[in-house]
Amino acid sequence: MIQLEQVETALIVRQAILSMCDIQILTGIGILLSGYIGLSCYISAYHWQLAVYLAWFSNITHVACLTVLRGYLHLHAWERNIRMVCMATLCVALIISMAPTAYFAWADSNFSATMPSTNARCFFHPATQKAISEEIPYESETALEMTVVSILLLFFNFASRSIKLVKPWADGLRNKVRQNTRRWYMRWLARRSNGSGDESIHGERIAIYLTAKLYTDLLTSEFSDVGSH
């Protein structure tokens, strides 16, 4: 009886997480779609940045849900593929949407390329971007650095989660990386050990390898994915 209740509770929780996952991905896509529609009329740079932040938050929440549901999605390929297509759509839309935010440096008024009330559509035109970059060098734009880092994190997050959602990809990549790393290190260790009678150095190198292997296993585990969110 207790086991039956636990199973029912697990099913309810899983369904709730699935629903929240779908709501978040649709919310993120809907926010950006509304923003792009607003570009045809007028949307301020400030409100565009808010829309990007909200879509970013929806994406992070969606990815966190996918991490928890990884085992379930391994067994339901059709549902996984639909969610991966939606995740890819949101990822591409976010990367495009974050491009104008490289010019939004209102915290540094001396180097800000725009005002909060500026029409965000202006920053999608190459001519406008070129004129701004010539007037205000990129080196002085802290917003550019934040945008580049955000895009890189978004791309890495999408790539890593996509691989881990497909079990053959995840297992193959993990095993290949482990095997290649182990072979390389063992060959290197053998070359270094030839002609060396110092057993303490040999033991230290083995300890380094085992420690690196432990941290690699930890970082590629599901616990690391859940903890990072």
Secondary structure, DSSP 8 states (H G I E B T S, - for coil): -HHHHHHHHHHHHHHHHHHHHHHHHHHHHHHHHHHHHHTTS--BHHHHHHHHHHHHHHHHHHHHHHHHTHHHHHH-HHHHHHHHHHHHHHHHHHHHHHSGGGG--TTSTTT-SS-TTSBGGGGGSHHHHHHHHHHS-GGG-HHHHHHHHHHHHHHHHHHHHHHHHSHHHHHHHHHHHHHHHHHHHHHHHHHHHTT---HHHHHHHHHHHHHHHHHHHHHTSHHHHHHH-
